[in-house]
Amino acid sequence: MDSLFNPAVMLLKRLSVALLTLVLVGCSISTPNQQPVLKNTDQTLVDAHQQRLDSIFRWQLSARLAIIQRQTNERDGLYLDWRWQRQPDTRQQLRFSHPLKGQLATLTMLPEHAELTLEGERYQGDNAEQLLQRVLGARLPLDELSQWVLGKVTPTLNQRQFISGGRLAAASVTRANAERWSIQWFYGDAADPLPQQIQLQSAQLLIKIQMNEWQLTPSLTAQPVTQDANTL
């Protein structure tokens, strides 16, 4: 099986990420404490929380991104500005930057089109996953990532686990190439409707996305804190 890390390193190296970024971004993303997982899922709470997330039609996320090779613990990091909208049309854009060198690359994703701007060159494809695989050899789970960063449940997610308030805590997904990814969601406190961090892990890679700031339309208020008796 082809290593997923080598293409990811190629992407980050081609973005000219310096050692300073590794210190400021990659090495500083610690894993938060996980809230207790529910033994029995209250589907009513899950559905209610998902409906709240479905009401969002535009968001902007400022985040830090770290990609870590699990076998060697080698790591690379970036800053990420991510903009997504469902209205008036569906589109999203990811801007990758370095604290000293500024913007390095931009990935624009439309329903039937994707465009990558990298090192002054522009590449186009039918979708982002195919585009990155063709240009960089990278096979990363991008198609549903804009939903997963919100904590949204998608049909491809298996072995789902939830915490208080019906929020998604863990799941797994198997890609078309049979590569399996485990996903974990971490929240700041019991009232936070959105994740503080999401981690995606394959046999070779650990990807961390640390959310620094959300801007949502419409905004979400903190959900009421309830005591769950069916936690592990």
N, C-alpha and C positions, 0 to 999 in steps of 0.2 A: 504493500500500500504506500502511495506517495505521502511523504511527510507534509502536513499542513503548515508546519512552522516555517520551512524554508521559503515558501511563497510569501508568507506574512512578513518575514524578515526582509525579503526583497522589496516589498511595498514600503516598509518603514525606512529601510536604508535608502531607497530611491527618493524618499521624502527628506533625506538629509537630516535626520534627527540626531542631534549632538548629545554628548554625554551629559550635559547640563539638563536636558529634558529627562533623562533617565532618573536623575536625582529628584527633580522637581515634580515629575509626573508619575513615572512607573513605580518607583520604590516607595512612594508615599501613600499609595492606595492600600490601606489595611482592610481586612475583612471585618465587617461589623458583627456584633452578636446577633444570632438568629432568634426570633421569637418562637415560643413553643408551637409546634405543628398540631393541628386538630386531629384527633383520632377519628371523629365522625364529622363529615362535612355537612354543614347546613347549606343546602343548595339555594335556599331563599336568600341568605346573606350573600352568597357568591353571585347570584343573578342581579341582586340590587347593586352590588359594587361594580359589576361589569356594565350595568346600565349607566352608572355615573361616568365611567370611563368612556363609554360610547357617545356621551353627550359632547365630548371635546371635539371640536372641528378644526382647531388650529393650536399648535404649540411650538415653543422654541426651548431648546435645552442647551445649557452650557455645561460641559462635562470634561472629565479627564479619562483617557483611555490607556490601558496597559495591556500588552500582549506578552505572555510569559511562556517560555518553553518549559514544560513540566519536568523533563528529564534532566536538564542542565541548569534550570532556574535562570537562564538568560532572559532578559526582559527589555522591552522597548516601550516608549510612551509618547503620547501626543495630547494636545488640547483639541477638543471637539466642539464645534458650534453646529447644532442640528436643528433644522427648521422643517416642520411638517404641516400640511394643511389638507383638509378635505373639501373646503369651500373657498372660493367659487369653483376651483378645480382641484383635483388630487395631484399633489406633487410633494417632493421632499428634497432637501439639499443638505449635504454634510460637508462642512469646511474643516480641514485639518490644519493645525497651525503649530508653530514653535514659538516659545516665549521671546526669543531674540530675533528670529528670522521671519516672523510674521506668517502669513498664510502660505501653505505649501501645496495643497491640492484641494480640489472641489469635486464632489460626486453628486450629480443631479439625477434624481429618479422620478420618472413619470410612469403611468400605468403600462405603457407599451414602448418605453424608450428610456435609455440611461446614457449619461455622458460623464466622462472622467477627464478633468483637466489636471495634468501632471507635468511638471518641468517644462511648461510652455507648450506642451502638445495636447491635442484634444482627441479623445477616443469616444466612439459611440457604439451602442449595442441595443439589443431588444430589452434586456433587463440587466440590473446591476451585477447579479451573481455571475451571469455568463460573460459580462464585460470584464470583470476583474479576473475571471479565470482565463479569458483569452489574452488580455494585455499583460497580466502579472503572474498568471499561473496560480492565483489564489482562489481557494474554494472556501468561502465563509458564508455563514447563514444570515444573509442580508434581507431576504424577501419579506420576512415577518418581524424583523428586529424592531421596526418602528412601533409595532404593537406590543412586543415583549417589554420594551423599556418602560411602558406605562403600567405593566402588570396585567395586560389583557390576555385572556385565554383564547388560543387559536385551535382549530381542529387537529392540527398536527401534534399538539402536545400530549404526551402520555404520562402515566404515573404522576398525576397532578396531586400536589399537597397544598393545603391552605392554612393560614393563620387567622387570628381574630379579625372580625369584620369581613370575612369572606375574601381576604386578599391572597393572591397567589404567592406561594413560598418556594415551591420546587416543582420541576417537571423534567421530562426528557423528550428528545426529538431525534428521529433517525432520518437523515437526508437521503436524497435519491442515490447517492454514491455509497450508501450503507454506512456512512460515518455517523456515529452516535454522539450526540451532545447532551450533557446534563446542564440544567439551568437552575440558578438559585436567585431569589429576590430577597433583598434586605431593606427594612424600613426603619426610619429614625425612631418612631415611637408608636404606641398603640393607636394613635389617632391619624397618622399620616396616610392619606389615600394613595400616594405615589411612592415608588421605591426610592430608597436612598442610594442603592447600588444594585447592579445586576452582574452576575458572573455566568459565563458560558464556558464549559469545559469539555474538551474532547480527549482522546487518548494522548495527543501531543501538546495541546494548547490550553491555556487558561486565559480568557479574555475578561478583563474587569472594566466596567463602565461606572464611574463614580459621578453621580449627578450633583452638580454644584448649584444650579439655579434653573427652575422651571418658570416659564411664562405660558399660561393656558388661556384659551378662549373657548367656552366660558371658564372662569376660575372655579376651583373645587374648594369647598370648605372642609375642615377636618371633620371626620365622621365621629359619631358618638362612641365612646369607649364602653364596651360591654364585657362582662365577665363570662368567659367560656369555660364550662365545666368539663369539656371533653378534649383537653389538651394532653399531649404525651408527657 
